[in-house]
Structures are given as structure tokens and as C-alpha cells.
């Protein structure tokens, strides 16, 4: 399965995280999103975002001023599943 890529280069905090959050909502649980950003603050922002939301920050790297974050969408929570009708 290929990763979906979100290019937020040139955007400043909090836009990279907000755009990533929107993109993750459209993915199936367990799917991965690669985010490309240039804002240095995005390193701490994505670490905190993943810690607070339960998404997994699988990897991140930096090359020539571009930060790459690989985020795996969290599994669906019990509260998000529809209730089954009882007989």
C-alpha cells in the first residue's frame, strides 16, 4: 500500500498539523500519511499531535530543510463504532 502524501511546505504553525488532521480523518484506520513540511516547529508539533490524538508517528526525518513525517492513523475506538441492535 502506498502512503498518501500531504505537502504543507511553506505553511507555518498551526496549519501543517491542522491540514494533517483533516487528511487523517479521511483515511481508514491503520492507513499512513506522509507529511512534508518546512516549519521547524512542526517537529515538536507533530510529536505532540500524535501523542494527544493516538495516531502513531512512525518516522520523521529532515533533508535540505524539508521535514518528512510518517503518521499511521489510529485504530477506530470503541466509541466510534455504531452500536449493534439488541434482540
LUMFILO-347696 format. One record per residue (C-alpha): residue number from 1; residue in three letters; z, x, y. Coordinates in Angstrom, 1 decimal. Layout:
N
<resi:NUM	resn:ALA	c3:Z	c1:X	c2:Y> $
...
% end
This chain:
87
<resi:1	resn:UNK	c3:0.0	c1:0.0	c2:0.0> $
<resi:2	resn:UNK	c3:-0.9	c1:1.4	c2:3.4> $
<resi:3	resn:UNK	c3:1.5	c1:1.3	c2:6.3> $
<resi:4	resn:UNK	c3:0.9	c1:-0.9	c2:9.3> $
<resi:5	resn:UNK	c3:0.7	c1:1.3	c2:12.5> $
<resi:6	resn:UNK	c3:2.1	c1:0.4	c2:15.9> $
<resi:7	resn:UNK	c3:1.1	c1:2.6	c2:18.7> $
<resi:8	resn:UNK	c3:3.5	c1:2.4	c2:21.6> $
<resi:9	resn:UNK	c3:2.7	c1:5.8	c2:23.2> $
<resi:10	resn:UNK	c3:3.3	c1:5.8	c2:26.9> $
<resi:11	resn:UNK	c3:5.8	c1:3.0	c2:26.8> $
<resi:12	resn:UNK	c3:9.4	c1:3.5	c2:27.9> $
<resi:13	resn:UNK	c3:12.7	c1:2.2	c2:26.6> $
<resi:14	resn:UNK	c3:13.3	c1:-0.6	c2:25.6> $
<resi:15	resn:UNK	c3:9.6	c1:-1.5	c2:25.0> $
<resi:16	resn:UNK	c3:9.0	c1:0.6	c2:21.8> $
<resi:17	resn:UNK	c3:11.9	c1:-1.0	c2:20.0> $
<resi:18	resn:UNK	c3:11.1	c1:-4.5	c2:21.2> $
<resi:19	resn:UNK	c3:7.4	c1:-4.2	c2:20.1> $
<resi:20	resn:UNK	c3:8.5	c1:-2.7	c2:16.7> $
<resi:21	resn:UNK	c3:11.0	c1:-5.6	c2:16.2> $
<resi:22	resn:UNK	c3:8.2	c1:-8.1	c2:16.9> $
<resi:23	resn:UNK	c3:5.9	c1:-6.3	c2:14.4> $
<resi:24	resn:UNK	c3:8.6	c1:-6.1	c2:11.7> $
<resi:25	resn:UNK	c3:9.1	c1:-9.9	c2:11.9> $
<resi:26	resn:UNK	c3:5.5	c1:-10.4	c2:10.9> $
<resi:27	resn:UNK	c3:5.8	c1:-8.2	c2:7.8> $
<resi:28	resn:UNK	c3:7.0	c1:-9.1	c2:4.3> $
<resi:29	resn:UNK	c3:10.4	c1:-7.7	c2:3.2> $
<resi:30	resn:UNK	c3:10.0	c1:-4.2	c2:1.9> $
<resi:31	resn:UNK	c3:6.8	c1:-3.6	c2:3.9> $
<resi:32	resn:UNK	c3:6.6	c1:-0.5	c2:6.1> $
<resi:33	resn:UNK	c3:5.8	c1:0.0	c2:9.7> $
<resi:34	resn:UNK	c3:4.8	c1:3.4	c2:11.2> $
<resi:35	resn:UNK	c3:5.6	c1:3.5	c2:14.9> $
<resi:36	resn:UNK	c3:4.0	c1:6.2	c2:17.2> $
<resi:37	resn:UNK	c3:6.0	c1:6.8	c2:20.4> $
<resi:38	resn:UNK	c3:6.2	c1:9.4	c2:23.2> $
<resi:39	resn:UNK	c3:9.5	c1:8.4	c2:24.8> $
<resi:40	resn:UNK	c3:12.2	c1:10.9	c2:23.8> $
<resi:41	resn:UNK	c3:14.8	c1:8.2	c2:24.0> $
<resi:42	resn:UNK	c3:13.0	c1:6.4	c2:21.1> $
<resi:43	resn:UNK	c3:14.6	c1:8.8	c2:18.6> $
<resi:44	resn:UNK	c3:18.2	c1:7.5	c2:19.3> $
<resi:45	resn:UNK	c3:16.8	c1:4.0	c2:20.0> $
<resi:46	resn:UNK	c3:15.2	c1:3.6	c2:16.6> $
<resi:47	resn:UNK	c3:18.2	c1:5.1	c2:14.8> $
<resi:48	resn:UNK	c3:20.5	c1:2.6	c2:16.4> $
<resi:49	resn:UNK	c3:18.0	c1:-0.3	c2:16.0> $
<resi:50	resn:UNK	c3:17.7	c1:0.4	c2:12.2> $
<resi:51	resn:UNK	c3:21.5	c1:0.8	c2:11.8> $
<resi:52	resn:UNK	c3:22.1	c1:-2.5	c2:13.6> $
<resi:53	resn:UNK	c3:19.4	c1:-4.6	c2:12.0> $
<resi:54	resn:UNK	c3:19.5	c1:-3.4	c2:8.4> $
<resi:55	resn:UNK	c3:15.9	c1:-2.0	c2:8.4> $
<resi:56	resn:UNK	c3:15.6	c1:1.4	c2:6.8> $
<resi:57	resn:UNK	c3:14.5	c1:4.4	c2:8.9> $
<resi:58	resn:UNK	c3:12.7	c1:6.1	c2:6.0> $
<resi:59	resn:UNK	c3:11.5	c1:9.1	c2:8.0> $
<resi:60	resn:UNK	c3:10.8	c1:10.4	c2:11.5> $
<resi:61	resn:UNK	c3:9.0	c1:13.4	c2:12.8> $
<resi:62	resn:UNK	c3:7.6	c1:14.9	c2:16.1> $
<resi:63	resn:UNK	c3:4.4	c1:16.6	c2:16.6> $
<resi:64	resn:UNK	c3:2.9	c1:17.6	c2:20.0> $
<resi:65	resn:UNK	c3:5.2	c1:15.2	c2:21.9> $
<resi:66	resn:UNK	c3:4.4	c1:12.2	c2:19.6> $
<resi:67	resn:UNK	c3:7.3	c1:10.8	c2:17.6> $
<resi:68	resn:UNK	c3:6.4	c1:9.1	c2:14.3> $
<resi:69	resn:UNK	c3:8.9	c1:6.6	c2:12.8> $
<resi:70	resn:UNK	c3:8.5	c1:5.1	c2:9.3> $
<resi:71	resn:UNK	c3:10.6	c1:1.9	c2:9.1> $
<resi:72	resn:UNK	c3:10.9	c1:-0.3	c2:6.0> $
<resi:73	resn:UNK	c3:11.6	c1:-4.0	c2:6.7> $
<resi:74	resn:UNK	c3:14.9	c1:-5.1	c2:5.3> $
<resi:75	resn:UNK	c3:15.0	c1:-7.4	c2:2.3> $
<resi:76	resn:UNK	c3:15.4	c1:-11.1	c2:3.1> $
<resi:77	resn:UNK	c3:19.0	c1:-12.1	c2:3.5> $
<resi:78	resn:UNK	c3:20.6	c1:-15.0	c2:1.6> $
<resi:79	resn:UNK	c3:21.0	c1:-16.9	c2:4.8> $
<resi:80	resn:UNK	c3:17.3	c1:-16.7	c2:5.5> $
<resi:81	resn:UNK	c3:16.3	c1:-18.2	c2:2.1> $
<resi:82	resn:UNK	c3:15.8	c1:-22.0	c2:2.1> $
<resi:83	resn:UNK	c3:18.4	c1:-23.9	c2:0.1> $
<resi:84	resn:UNK	c3:17.4	c1:-25.3	c2:-3.2> $
<resi:85	resn:UNK	c3:17.8	c1:-29.1	c2:-3.6> $
<resi:86	resn:UNK	c3:20.7	c1:-30.0	c2:-5.9> $
<resi:87	resn:UNK	c3:20.2	c1:-32.6	c2:-8.6> $
% end
